[in-house]
């Protein structure tokens, strides 16, 4: 592998992943345990591990890197653990309770469908802003941007004094009505606050989420403020550690992965921490897009099972995005890759509740971790169940750096599950695996069907550290006859691979509402002109020339009197009524595909809600498939040579002596091999289970193809 290197890192709740590409296209990967709450230490451990494999020092690795891209779970962890700042919020007077009233689905949003039947008794999501810390002040702008009531500066000053001095808030969010049309009052309010309290971070709704819908806009603003100090502290510690390690900061600055599938500077990431939620899984989508092109696939669903969560994404030819989403039951109105997650990972805890076996959503995480990791865990997890069943190598996890205590896992399953259900330990462990497989299959099925697709029409990429053990079980429950573990052993860090190869991106939106009719073609042109003026202003503040970026454009549209909106890509080459007609035709077709025939109220007409622009600065890179992974059919259909065997437990056969194969030891050009089942395929950071009714083969890109016999 030749320098300069391209680095991608991804911090998960249990493990931290690293992928390194050389200028010759070669790739090496590394995986180390995460180190909460100081995740930056785990990041350095992963970089040290990668450097060791390259036989260079970490200093040389950093100094010779042309790009260091970083995805992190810090924002997600802060939200899940409700570990954020004390937030003060300033709203338009009379609308102080908007954050608590939410929408009609307030008691259901973010919950499983079954819980929608119990709307009255469901608990509310945890409070981002204490009611005593939300103050309304006199100001008013109408829907056209006209100032009806000037900002009352004295009220604003008094509110800031009350929040910061009396209530002790750490950060302030500001959300005024119609500020996304005319932000003058929000800008004025920030200036007044910072003049007296320059150390207090202030988030403006008009800058962060300039879109229609005050609840979603204000929820996003409050959440951004809530996450800010935690994310800022982590990023600054991380950069400090990297600079010290590289000696006087002689290394390529890190870029941070956002949930919209793009990289930004660390300053932008600190200013917009809410956009870091789901940044790691977004990297998996980027990697999947590149691999789809190589394999000439149009329809792929990604399935990423790590230590704490299971993330899915449906890709129908192009990257899927949403402008509004729910995270830990709070609404977020910023552009994100369309990813859904549940608490189903290797660390998901199994319990017996009211005589029923449940798995997750809570996780043992990295600390204390599964019982078999011997770090203090006492409750059985999915990983413990896999250890009991014999699927995990008891001595050689992480390339031999980590052993597991199978007997401790067995005792935990027996004491907490088997005895309570009157089952044998093996059957209880198998039940844990089958329950978590069902949860993951349900999410894949629901994610596809709710977007108008049949999951059986898609290839499924199973990656992440834990998915290989469950790939066949998930596929069986959906009714799939084939699934793919991409890039073999490198699948364990597939999100880090995508992050390494991600482009720098900036997303801009502007809300403008009017009917999509030929007579309003000029309004559409004016909306994009206004948007690009915003683009030029913001990029100038960061010394970025818009001409350096490649641009794409889209619009958000809905039927009048209906609430579902869709984003429609457009070409700026078309103008006038022809562009309006193109938008309408694309919207009608997509709406029908998503929601079914006759679901759209076409008689009401179509309504434009917002215009969007995406600026892209490509990352220089070679093909995603490293030359060392791409060879001719070396195996020629031959059976792969065994590296050993051990006893594994299967539902249909009980304990069976099962072949074990070390796929990391394969010749770099290995392909075309067939693997006899049942089998366990071992790599440094993952294990792939091939049950007796399945077969496995290795293609020219070292993808593991799992198929029903």
C-alpha positions in Angstrom: 0.0 0.0 0.0 1.4 3.4 -1.0 0.9 6.8 0.7 -0.8 9.2 0.7 -3.6 7.5 2.6 -7.3 8.0 2.6 -8.7 7.4 6.1 -12.3 6.7 7.2 -13.2 6.2 10.8 -16.6 5.4 12.4 -17.2 5.3 16.2 -20.0 3.0 17.2 -21.5 2.3 20.6 -19.4 -0.9 21.0 -16.6 -0.8 18.5 -14.6 1.8 16.6 -13.9 1.1 13.0 -11.1 2.3 10.6 -10.5 1.8 6.9 -7.4 3.0 5.1 -7.0 3.2 1.3 -3.6 3.8 -0.3 -2.8 5.6 -3.5 -2.5 2.2 -5.3 -6.1 1.3 -4.3 -5.2 -1.2 -1.6 -7.2 -1.3 1.5 -6.7 -2.4 5.1 -9.2 -2.3 7.9 -9.0 -2.2 11.7 -11.6 -2.6 14.5 -11.1 -1.8 18.2 -13.4 -1.5 21.2 -15.0 2.0 21.8 -14.1 3.9 24.9 -17.1 5.8 26.3 -17.3 8.5 27.5 -14.0 9.5 25.9 -14.6 8.1 22.5 -11.5 9.9 21.1 -9.3 7.3 22.8 -11.0 4.5 20.9 -10.5 6.5 17.7 -6.7 6.7 18.3 -6.6 2.9 19.2 -8.2 2.1 15.8 -5.7 4.4 14.0 -2.8 2.7 15.9 -4.1 -0.7 14.9 -4.3 0.4 11.2 -0.8 1.8 11.4 0.5 -1.4 12.8 -0.9 -3.4 9.9 0.7 -1.0 7.5 4.0 -1.3 9.5 4.2 2.5 9.9 3.9 4.7 12.9 0.6 6.5 13.6 2.5 9.8 13.2 3.4 8.8 9.6 -0.1 7.5 8.9 -1.6 10.9 9.9 1.1 13.0 8.2 0.7 11.0 4.9 -3.1 11.2 4.9 -4.7 13.3 2.2 -8.1 12.9 3.8 -9.3 11.9 7.2 -13.1 11.4 7.4 -14.9 10.7 10.7 -18.3 9.5 11.6 -19.4 9.4 15.2 -22.1 8.1 17.4 -21.5 10.8 20.1 -24.6 12.9 19.2 -26.8 9.8 19.0 -25.5 8.6 22.4 -26.1 12.0 24.0 -29.7 11.9 22.7 -30.4 8.3 23.7 -28.9 8.9 27.2 -30.5 12.3 27.5 -27.1 13.7 28.2 -27.3 17.2 26.9 -27.1 20.9 27.8 -29.7 22.9 29.8 -31.5 24.7 27.0 -33.2 28.1 27.1 -35.7 28.8 24.3 -37.0 32.2 23.2 -40.2 32.1 21.0 -42.8 34.5 19.7 -45.1 35.5 22.6 -48.1 33.3 22.8 -46.3 30.3 21.4 -44.2 29.3 24.4 -45.9 25.9 24.6 -45.4 24.8 21.0 -42.6 22.4 22.0 -44.8 20.6 24.5 -48.1 20.6 22.4 -46.1 19.2 19.5 -48.4 17.7 16.8 -51.4 15.5 17.1 -49.2 12.4 17.1 -47.1 13.7 20.0 -47.8 10.7 22.2 -47.1 8.2 19.3 -44.3 9.6 17.1 -41.3 7.4 17.1 -43.1 4.5 18.7 -44.0 1.1 17.2 -47.4 0.9 15.4 -48.9 -1.2 18.2 -48.4 1.7 20.7 -50.6 4.0 18.5 -53.6 2.2 20.0 -52.7 3.6 23.4 -52.2 7.3 22.6 -53.8 8.5 25.8 -51.6 6.4 28.1 -48.3 6.7 26.2 -45.6 8.7 28.0 -44.4 11.9 26.4 -40.9 12.0 25.0 -38.3 13.4 27.4 -38.3 17.2 27.6 -35.6 19.1 25.7 -36.5 22.4 27.2 -37.9 22.8 30.7 -41.1 24.8 30.7 -39.6 27.4 33.0 -36.8 27.9 30.4 -39.0 28.9 27.4 -39.9 32.6 27.3 -42.1 34.4 24.7 -41.4 37.9 23.6 -43.3 40.5 21.5 -42.5 40.3 17.8 -44.5 39.3 14.7 -43.8 38.8 11.0 -46.5 37.6 8.7 -46.4 34.9 6.0 -45.1 37.3 3.4 -42.2 38.5 5.5 -43.8 41.8 6.5 -43.0 43.0 10.0 -46.3 43.4 11.9 -44.8 44.0 15.3 -41.2 45.0 15.9 -38.9 43.0 18.1 -39.2 44.3 21.7 -35.6 44.6 22.6 -36.2 45.2 26.3 -38.3 42.0 26.6 -35.5 40.1 24.7 -32.9 41.5 27.1 -35.0 40.6 30.1 -35.6 37.1 28.8 -31.9 36.5 28.2 -31.1 37.7 31.8 -33.8 35.4 33.2 -32.6 32.3 31.2 -28.9 32.7 31.6 -28.4 34.3 35.0 -31.5 33.1 36.9 -32.2 29.7 35.3 -28.6 28.8 34.5 -29.1 27.6 30.9 -26.0 26.6 29.0 -27.3 27.4 25.5 -30.1 29.4 23.9 -32.3 28.5 20.9 -34.4 31.1 19.1 -37.6 30.3 17.1 -39.9 33.0 15.8 -43.0 32.6 13.6 -42.3 33.0 9.9 -38.6 33.7 10.6 -37.7 31.3 7.7 -39.3 33.9 5.3 -37.7 36.9 7.0 -35.0 36.2 9.7 -34.5 39.8 10.7 -35.9 39.4 14.2 -33.9 36.2 15.0 -30.7 37.8 13.8 -31.4 40.9 15.9 -32.2 38.8 18.9 -28.9 36.8 18.6 -26.9 40.1 18.4 -28.5 41.4 21.5 -27.8 38.2 23.5 -24.2 37.8 22.3 -23.4 41.4 23.1 -24.1 40.7 26.8 -23.3 37.0 26.9 -20.7 36.3 24.2 -19.9 32.9 25.7 -23.4 31.5 25.2 -24.0 29.4 22.0 -27.1 30.6 20.2 -29.0 28.5 17.6 -31.4 30.2 15.2 -34.2 28.2 13.6 -34.1 30.4 10.5 -30.5 29.2 9.8 -30.7 25.6 10.9 -34.1 24.6 9.5 -35.6 27.4 7.3 -38.7 25.4 6.5 -42.5 25.6 7.0 -43.8 24.1 10.3 -42.9 25.9 13.6 -43.0 22.8 15.8 -40.6 20.8 13.6 -38.4 23.9 13.1 -38.3 24.7 16.8 -37.8 21.0 17.9 -34.7 20.9 15.6 -33.4 24.1 17.0 -33.9 23.0 20.6 -32.3 19.6 19.9 -29.3 21.3 18.2 -28.8 23.4 21.3 -29.2 20.4 23.5 -26.5 18.4 21.7 -24.1 21.3 21.2 -21.8 21.2 24.2 -21.4 17.4 24.2 -20.5 17.3 20.5 -18.3 20.4 20.7 -16.3 18.9 23.6 -15.8 15.6 21.8 -14.7 17.1 18.5 -12.3 19.5 20.2 -10.8 16.7 22.3 -10.5 14.5 19.2 -8.7 17.2 17.2 -6.4 17.9 20.1 -5.5 14.2 20.4 -4.8 14.0 16.7 -2.7 17.1 16.6 -0.6 15.9 19.6 -0.2 12.4 18.1 0.9 13.9 14.7 3.4 16.3 16.4 2.4 19.9 16.1 -0.7 19.2 14.1 1.2 18.2 11.0 -1.7 16.2 9.4 -4.6 16.6 7.1 -7.5 18.2 9.1 -10.4 15.9 9.9 -13.8 16.2 8.1 -16.9 15.1 9.9 -19.6 12.9 8.5 -23.2 14.3 8.6 -26.4 12.3 8.4 -27.1 13.8 5.0 -24.3 11.7 3.5 -21.8 14.5 3.2 -18.6 15.6 5.0 -18.2 19.1 6.5 -15.5 21.0 8.4 -15.2 20.5 12.1 -16.4 24.1 12.7 -19.6 23.4 10.7 -20.1 20.1 12.6 -19.8 21.9 15.9 -22.3 24.5 14.8 -24.8 21.9 13.6 -24.5 18.9 15.9 -28.1 17.7 15.2 -26.9 16.8 11.7 -24.5 14.3 13.1 -27.3 11.9 14.2 -27.0 8.7 12.2 -23.8 9.9 10.6 -22.2 6.4 10.8 -25.1 4.5 9.1 -25.1 7.2 6.4 -21.6 6.1 5.6 -22.9 2.6 4.9 -25.3 4.0 2.4 -22.5 5.8 0.6 -20.4 2.6 0.4 -23.4 0.6 -0.8 -24.0 3.1 -3.6 -20.4 2.6 -4.9 -20.6 -1.1 -4.6 -24.0 -1.2 -6.4 -22.3 0.5 -9.4 -19.6 -2.1 -9.5 -22.0 -5.0 -9.3 -24.5 -3.3 -11.6 -27.4 -3.5 -9.1 -30.3 -1.0 -9.1 -32.2 -2.0 -6.0 -30.4 -2.7 -2.7 -31.4 -2.6 1.0 -28.7 -2.2 3.5 -28.7 -4.0 6.8 -26.2 -2.9 9.4 -26.1 -4.6 12.8 -23.6 -3.3 15.3 -23.3 -3.6 19.0 -26.3 -1.4 19.9 -28.5 -0.9 16.9 -29.8 -2.3 13.6 -30.0 0.3 10.7 -31.7 -0.2 7.4 -31.8 1.9 4.2 -33.6 1.3 0.9 -31.7 2.4 -2.3 -33.7 2.5 -5.5 -31.0 3.6 -8.0 -30.1 6.7 -6.0 -29.5 7.9 -2.5 -32.7 8.2 -0.5 -33.3 11.4 1.6 -35.9 12.7 4.0 -36.4 16.3 5.0 -38.2 15.4 8.3 -37.6 12.5 10.6 -38.1 11.3 14.2 -35.2 10.5 16.5 -35.8 9.3 20.1 -39.3 10.6 19.6 -38.2 14.1 18.7 -38.9 15.7 15.3 -36.0 16.9 13.2 -36.4 19.0 10.1 -33.1 18.7 8.4 -32.1 16.7 5.4 -30.9 13.2 6.3 -30.4 9.9 4.5 -33.6 7.9 4.9 -32.4 5.4 7.5 -34.5 3.6 10.1 -33.1 2.1 13.2 -34.1 -0.1 16.1 -32.3 -1.2 19.3 -31.2 -4.6 18.0 -27.5 -5.2 18.1 -24.9 -7.7 19.5 -25.2 -6.0 22.9 -29.0 -6.0 23.0 -30.1 -7.4 26.4 -32.5 -10.4 26.6 -35.1 -10.7 29.4 -38.2 -12.6 30.4 -41.1 -10.2 30.9 -44.5 -11.5 31.9 -43.5 -15.0 30.7 -42.3 -13.8 27.3 -38.8 -13.6 25.9 -37.9 -10.0 24.9 -34.7 -8.8 23.3 -33.7 -5.1 23.3 -34.0 -2.3 22.7 -31.6 -1.5 25.6 -28.0 -2.5 25.1 -25.0 -3.4 27.2 -23.0 -1.2 24.8 -19.2 -1.1 25.1 -19.3 -0.8 28.9 -20.0 -3.2 30.5 -20.7 -5.1 27.3 -21.9 -8.6 26.9 -21.3 -11.1 29.7 -18.9 -13.1 27.7 -16.6 -10.0 27.3 -15.8 -10.2 31.0 -16.2 -6.4 31.5 -18.8 -6.5 34.2 -21.9 -7.4 32.2 -24.5 -9.5 34.1 -27.4 -9.7 31.7 -27.4 -12.0 28.7 -27.2 -10.4 25.3 -27.4 -11.5 21.6 -23.7 -11.9 21.6 -23.8 -14.2 24.6 -26.5 -16.3 22.9 -24.3 -16.6 19.8 -21.4 -17.7 22.0 -23.5 -20.3 23.8 -24.5 -21.7 20.4 -20.9 -22.1 19.4 -21.0 -19.6 16.5 -18.2 -17.3 18.0 -14.6 -18.3 18.3 -13.9 -18.3 22.0 -10.2 -17.3 21.6 -9.8 -15.3 18.4 -12.2 -12.3 18.3 -10.6 -9.2 16.8 -7.9 -11.2 15.2 -7.0 -12.9 18.5 -6.8 -9.7 20.5 -10.0 -10.6 22.4 -11.2 -13.8 24.0 -14.7 -14.6 25.3 -15.9 -16.5 28.3 -18.5 -18.9 26.9 -19.2 -20.5 30.3 -20.1 -17.1 31.8 -22.4 -16.5 28.8 -24.0 -19.9 29.4 -24.6 -19.2 33.0 -26.2 -15.8 32.2 -28.6 -17.3 29.7 -29.4 -20.2 32.0 -30.1 -18.0 35.1 -32.0 -15.2 33.4 -33.8 -16.9 30.5 -33.7 -20.8 30.4 -34.8 -21.4 34.0 -37.6 -18.8 33.9 -39.0 -20.3 30.7 -38.4 -24.0 31.6 -36.1 -24.5 28.6 -32.7 -26.0 27.9 -29.9 -23.4 27.7 -29.3 -24.0 24.0 -33.0 -23.6 23.2 -33.1 -20.4 25.2 -30.0 -19.0 23.3 -31.6 -20.0 20.0 -34.8 -18.3 21.0 -32.8 -15.0 21.7 -31.3 -15.2 18.2 -34.7 -16.0 16.6 -36.4 -13.1 18.4 -33.8 -10.5 17.4 -33.8 -11.9 13.8 -37.6 -11.4 13.7 -37.2 -7.8 15.0 -34.7 -7.0 12.2 -36.7 -8.8 9.5 -39.8 -6.8 10.6 -37.9 -3.5 10.2 -36.6 -4.4 6.7 -40.1 -5.5 5.7 -41.8 -2.4 7.1 -39.2 0.0 5.7 -39.6 -1.3 2.2 -43.4 -1.7 2.3 -44.0 1.8 3.8 -42.1 3.2 0.8 -44.1 1.3 -1.8 -41.7 -1.5 -2.4 -41.6 -5.3 -2.0 -38.4 -6.2 -0.1 -38.1 -9.4 -2.1 -37.3 -7.3 -5.2 -34.1 -6.0 -3.5 -30.7 -7.4 -2.9 -29.7 -7.1 0.7 -26.2 -6.0 1.8 -25.5 -7.3 5.3 -22.7 -5.5 6.9 -21.5 -4.3 10.4 -19.8 -6.4 13.0 -22.8 -8.6 14.0 -24.9 -8.9 10.8 -23.0 -11.8 9.3 -24.2 -14.1 12.1 -27.9 -13.2 11.4 -27.9 -12.6 7.6 -29.5 -16.0 6.7 -31.9 -15.9 9.6 -33.1 -12.4 8.6 -33.4 -13.5 5.0 -35.5 -16.6 5.8 -38.0 -14.5 7.8 -38.5 -12.1 4.9 -38.6 -14.8 2.3 -35.4 -14.0 0.5 -33.3 -16.7 -1.2 -30.1 -14.7 -1.4 -28.2 -12.1 0.6 -24.7 -10.6 0.3 -22.0 -9.8 2.9 -20.1 -7.1 1.0 -16.3 -7.2 0.7 -16.0 -10.3 2.9 -14.3 -9.6 6.2 -14.2 -5.9 5.4 -18.0 -5.8 5.8 -17.4 -5.3 9.5 -16.2 -1.7 8.8 -18.3 -1.1 5.7 -19.6 2.2 7.1 -16.1 3.4 7.7 -15.3 2.5 4.1 -18.2 4.6 2.9 -17.1 7.5 5.1 -13.6 7.4 3.8 -14.9 7.8 0.3 -17.6 10.4 1.0 -17.6 13.8 -0.7 -17.8 17.1 1.1 -21.4 18.4 0.8 -23.4 21.4 1.7 -27.2 21.3 1.7 -29.3 24.5 1.5 -33.1 24.9 1.7 -35.5 27.8 1.4 -39.3 27.6 2.1 -41.6 29.2 -0.5 -45.2 28.1 -0.8 -47.3 28.6 -3.9 -49.4 26.6 -6.4 -47.5 24.7 -9.1 -49.2 26.1 -12.1 -47.9 27.6 -15.3 -48.6 31.2 -14.2 -46.2 30.8 -11.2 -43.2 29.7 -13.2 -41.5 33.0 -12.5 -42.0 32.5 -8.7 -40.1 29.3 -9.0 -37.2 31.1 -10.7 -37.3 33.8 -8.0 -37.2 31.2 -5.2 -34.1 29.6 -6.6 -32.5 33.0 -7.1 -33.1 33.8 -3.4 -31.7 30.4 -2.4 -28.5 30.9 -4.3 -28.1 34.3 -2.7 -28.3 32.5 0.7 -25.7 30.0 -0.6 -23.3 32.7 -1.7 -23.6 34.5 1.6 -23.1 31.5 3.8 -20.2 30.0 1.8 -18.5 33.5 1.7 -18.4 33.3 5.5 -16.4 30.1 5.2 -14.2 31.3 2.4 -15.7 28.8 0.0 -16.1 29.7 -3.7 -19.5 28.2 -4.9 -17.9 27.7 -8.3 -15.7 25.0 -6.9 -18.7 22.9 -6.1 -20.9 20.8 -8.4 -24.6 21.6 -7.8 -27.9 19.7 -7.9 -31.3 21.0 -7.2 -34.7 19.7 -6.0 -38.1 20.9 -4.8 -40.5 19.6 -2.1 -44.1 19.2 -3.3 -47.4 18.0 -1.9 -51.0 17.9 -3.0 -53.1 20.7 -1.6 -55.2 19.6 1.4 -52.8 16.6 1.9 -49.8 16.4 4.2 -47.4 14.0 2.6 -44.7 15.8 0.7 -42.0 14.3 -1.6 -38.7 15.7 -2.8 -38.4 15.9 -6.6 -35.1 16.3 -8.4 -35.0 18.9 -11.1 -32.7 20.2 -13.8 -32.0 24.0 -13.8 -31.7 23.7 -17.6 -35.4 23.7 -17.9 -37.4 26.9 -17.1 -40.9 28.3 -17.3 -44.0 26.1 -17.8 -41.9 23.2 -19.1 -40.2 22.9 -15.7 -43.5 23.1 -13.9 -44.9 20.3 -16.0 -41.9 18.2 -15.4 -42.2 18.6 -11.6 -45.9 17.7 -11.7 -45.4 14.6 -13.8 -42.5 13.3 -11.6 -44.4 14.1 -8.4 -47.6 12.3 -9.6 -45.6 9.2 -10.6 -43.6 9.1 -7.4 -46.7 9.7 -5.2 -48.6 6.8 -6.9 -45.6 4.5 -6.5 -45.1 5.4 -2.8 -48.7 5.6 -1.6 -50.7 3.7 -4.3 -53.1 4.5 -7.1 -55.7 7.2 -6.4 -54.0 8.1 -3.1 -53.3 11.7 -4.3 -55.9 14.4 -4.3 -55.0 15.6 -7.8 -58.1 17.8 -8.0 -56.7 20.0 -5.3 -53.6 20.8 -7.4 -49.9 20.6 -6.4 -48.2 23.0 -4.0 -44.5 23.8 -3.8 -43.2 23.9 -0.2 -39.4 24.4 -0.6 -36.5 24.6 -2.9 -33.2 22.8 -2.2 -29.6 23.0 -3.5 -26.8 20.6 -2.9 -23.1 21.6 -3.4 -20.6 18.8 -3.8 -16.8 18.9 -3.6 -15.7 15.4 -4.6 -13.1 13.5 -2.6 -10.3 12.3 -4.9 -10.3 8.5 -4.8 -9.7 5.3 -6.7 -12.4 2.6 -7.3 -14.0 1.3 -4.2 -12.8 -2.2 -4.9 -9.1 -2.3 -4.0 -6.9 -3.9 -6.6 -5.8 -6.5 -4.0 -9.4 -7.6 -3.6 -10.2 -7.8 -7.3 -9.0 -10.9 -9.1 -10.0 -13.5 -11.6 -11.9 -16.6 -10.5 -9.0 -18.2 -8.6 -11.2 -20.8 -6.9 -13.0 -21.8 -10.1 -15.9 -23.2 -8.1 -13.7 -25.4 -5.8 -14.5 -26.0 -2.2 -12.6 -23.7 0.2 -10.1 -25.4 2.5 -11.1 -25.8 6.1 -9.1 -24.1 8.8 -10.7 -26.1 11.6 -14.1 -27.1 13.1 -16.2 -26.8 16.3 -19.6 -27.8 17.6 -22.4 -25.4 16.8 -26.1 -25.7 17.7 -28.8 -25.5 15.0 -32.6 -25.5 15.3 -33.1 -28.4 12.9 -30.2 -30.6 13.9 -29.0 -29.8 17.4 -25.2 -29.9 18.0 -23.3 -30.4 14.7 -19.6 -30.4 14.0 -19.3 -27.3 11.8 -16.5 -26.3 9.4 -14.6 -23.1 10.2 -13.0 -21.0 7.5 -10.6 -18.1 7.9 -11.5 -15.7 5.1 -8.9 -13.2 6.2 -6.2 -15.7 5.2 -7.5 -16.1 1.6 -5.2 -15.2 -1.3 -6.0 -11.6 -2.3 -7.3 -12.7 -5.6 -9.5 -15.5 -4.2 -12.8 -15.8 -5.9 -15.1 -18.4 -7.2 -14.8 -20.6 -4.1 -17.8 -22.6 -2.8 -18.2 -23.2 0.9 -19.8 -26.4 2.3 -22.5 -25.8 4.9 -23.0 -25.7 7.8 -20.0 -23.4 8.1 -18.7 -20.5 10.1 -16.6 -17.9 8.2 -14.3 -16.0 10.5 -12.6 -12.6 9.8 -10.9 -10.3 12.2 -13.9 -8.2 13.0 -16.9 -10.3 12.1 -18.3 -13.9 11.8 -20.6 -15.2 9.1 -22.9 -18.1 9.8 -23.9 -20.5 7.0 -26.7 -22.8 8.2 -27.1 -26.3 6.7 -29.8 -25.2 4.2 -27.7 -22.4 2.8 -24.6 -22.2 0.7 -21.9 -19.6 0.4 -19.5 -18.5 -2.4 -17.0 -15.8 -2.9 -17.2 -13.6 -6.0 -14.5 -11.6 -7.8 -14.8 -8.8 -5.3 -14.7 -11.0 -2.2 -18.3 -10.5 -1.5 -19.8 -13.5 0.4 -22.9 -14.6 -1.5 -25.3 -16.5 0.7 -28.0 -18.5 -1.1 -30.7 -21.0 -0.1 -29.9 -24.5 -1.3 
